[in-house]
Amino acid sequence: MTTIAIDPRKTALVLIDLQQGVVSRPFAPRSGAEVVQNASRLAAKFRALGATVVLVRVTFQQDSRDRLNAPADAPMQFNTSALPPNWAELAPEIGPQPGDLIITKRQWGAFYGTELDLQLRRREVRTIVLGGIATNFGVESTARDAYERGYAQIFVEDAMASMTVEAHEFVVKNIFPRIGQVRSTDEVLSALAL
């Protein structure tokens, strides 16, 4: 495994769906609280260096008319009218802090239908450090779009989780190494200290 070099001036930390209604659910191979803890460490370092921090959340209108609703054999079960009022609020350990970008999405990926790409390019970001929940939904979907837009990517394996260990590991072992570099929180923090 090669060492990574991170230029904070051209790198953004992008954290997917670390919001109260998501992180409280059961995840593997680590809990939502563990993901938030590692993501918070990363966000603190990025902010201290003046690097871009992007906090992405997913939410929908009360009537669900802005949700994807294509026919599917196993559609996501989601009742927007039953969501608690704080469902879309970011986990308090994450932020937001002054200067953070908040992106609201209405599907798995954070690029389609949002200003994420525009805001990253205006800040001359070339590399994305990616974490969040769920590894094989929002994180993977965002990663695939980022790859197709030409961003270099670093995936922070211990700052993400999924519904099952198998789902998480499949993406981390089979998808992410083909479109970027997989590292731990400590490895990313060490690269930022150089």
N, C-alpha and C positions, 0 to 999 in steps of 0.2 A: 504494500500500500504506500503510495507516494504521500509525501507531506503536502499540506495545502498552504497556499499563500492567499491571504485575504486583505484586500485594500479597502479599508472602511469608507473611503471616498466614493468608491464605485460598487459598493455592496449593500444590499438591503436584507434585513431579516424579515421574512414574511411568515406570519403565524396564522394558521387556519383554524377558525371555529373554536377558539378557546374562550367560550362564552358560558355563562352560568348554566343554561339549559342543556349544554352538551357535556361539559366536563364532569357533571355530577352523575352521569350514566356509567355503567360498568364497561371497562375496556381491558385489553390485554395487548402486549405482555406486561403493561404497567397501568396503573390507575390514571384517571384524568388529573388527579392532584399531583402525581409524580411528573406528568407531562408539563403541567403548569409550572411546577418548581424549576425544571430544567429550562423551560422557555423563559421564565422570569430572569434566570441567571444570564441567559443570552441577551435578552432585551436590555438589561442593566448595562452590560458591557457595550453593546452597540450604541446606546444612548450616551454613555460616557465618552465614547470616541466621536460623537457627532454623526454617526452613521444613520441611515434611514431605517426606521422600524415601521412595518406595515402590519396592522391588526385587522384581520379579515373576519367578518361574522356573516352568518346566514340568517335571514329572517324573511317573513312573508306577510302580506296583508292579511287582515283578519278573515276576509272572505276566501282566501287561498287562490284567487284568480291569477296571481302572478307566479304561481308554482308550476313547474313542469308537470304535465299530466298525460304523457304519451302512453298508449297501451303497453303493458309489460306483464310478463308471466309472474314476476315477484315484485310488484311495486312497493316502494317505500311506504310504510304506514305512518301517516302524519296527520294529526288533527290540530290545525292552527287555533281553533276556538278553545282547545283545552290547554294551551300553553300558559305557564305561569307568567305574570307580568314582567319578570326579570329574565326571561328566557334568552333574549338576544343581548343582554348586557355582558360586556367582557368580564372575565374573571378579574377581581380586583387586584390580584397579584401581578397581572399583566399590564394593567393600565386602563385607559390610555394616559400617556404623559404628554406635556406640551411638545409639539413637533412631530408626534406620531401621525401616520396616515391611517385613517379608518376607511376600510372598503366594505361596503355591504353588497353581498351577492344573493342571488335567488336560485342558485343551482349548485352543483358540486364544485365546479371550478371557479377560481377567483378572477379570471381574465374576461370571459365572455360577458358582455353587457355591463361592465364596470369600467372605471377609469384607471385601473391598476397599471396597465401597460403605459399609458400616457404619463402617469405620475412617475413611474420608474425611469422612463426615458428622459423626462425633463430634468431629473436629478442625475442623469448620466450613469445610472446603475447598469452594470454589466453582469453582475453575479448576484444570485439569490440564495440565501441560506434559508432553508424551508423546514418547518415543523408544524405540528398541530394534530387535529383529530378530524376525521379518521384517515389513517394511513392510506387505505385503499379506496377512499372516496374523494373527499375534498383535497387532501394533500396530493394524491396521485394525479387527479384530474388537473389541478393547478400546475403540477410539475410537467405533465405532458404538453400543456399549452405553452409553458415557459420555454421548454426545449424547442418547440416549433417556432418560437419567436427569437431564438438565438441566444437566450440567456445561459450563462454557465450556472451550474447549480451544485449546492452542497446540501445533502439531506442529513439532518440531525436525528439519527435513529432513536436515541433515547429521549427525544423531545416530540415523539409522536406515538400513537397507539391506535388500535382498531377494535372491532368487536370480538375478534378471535386472534390467538397467536398465529394461527396458520395464515389468515388473511394478511396480517402485518408482515410476517416473514416472507411471504411470496413476493410482495412488492419490493421489500428491502433487498431481497436476494436476486430477483429476476428482472425487475423493471428499473429501479433507481440506478444500479451500476451501469446501465446502458445509456443513461441520459445525464449522468452527473457523478458525484463522489459522495459516498456514504461515510459519515464520521459521527463521533460522539460529541456531546456537549463539551466535555473537557478538551477534546481535540480542537474544536472550533475556538474555544476560549484561548487556548494556547497559541493558535495561529493568529488571533487578534492581538496577542501580547507582543508579537515579534516586531 
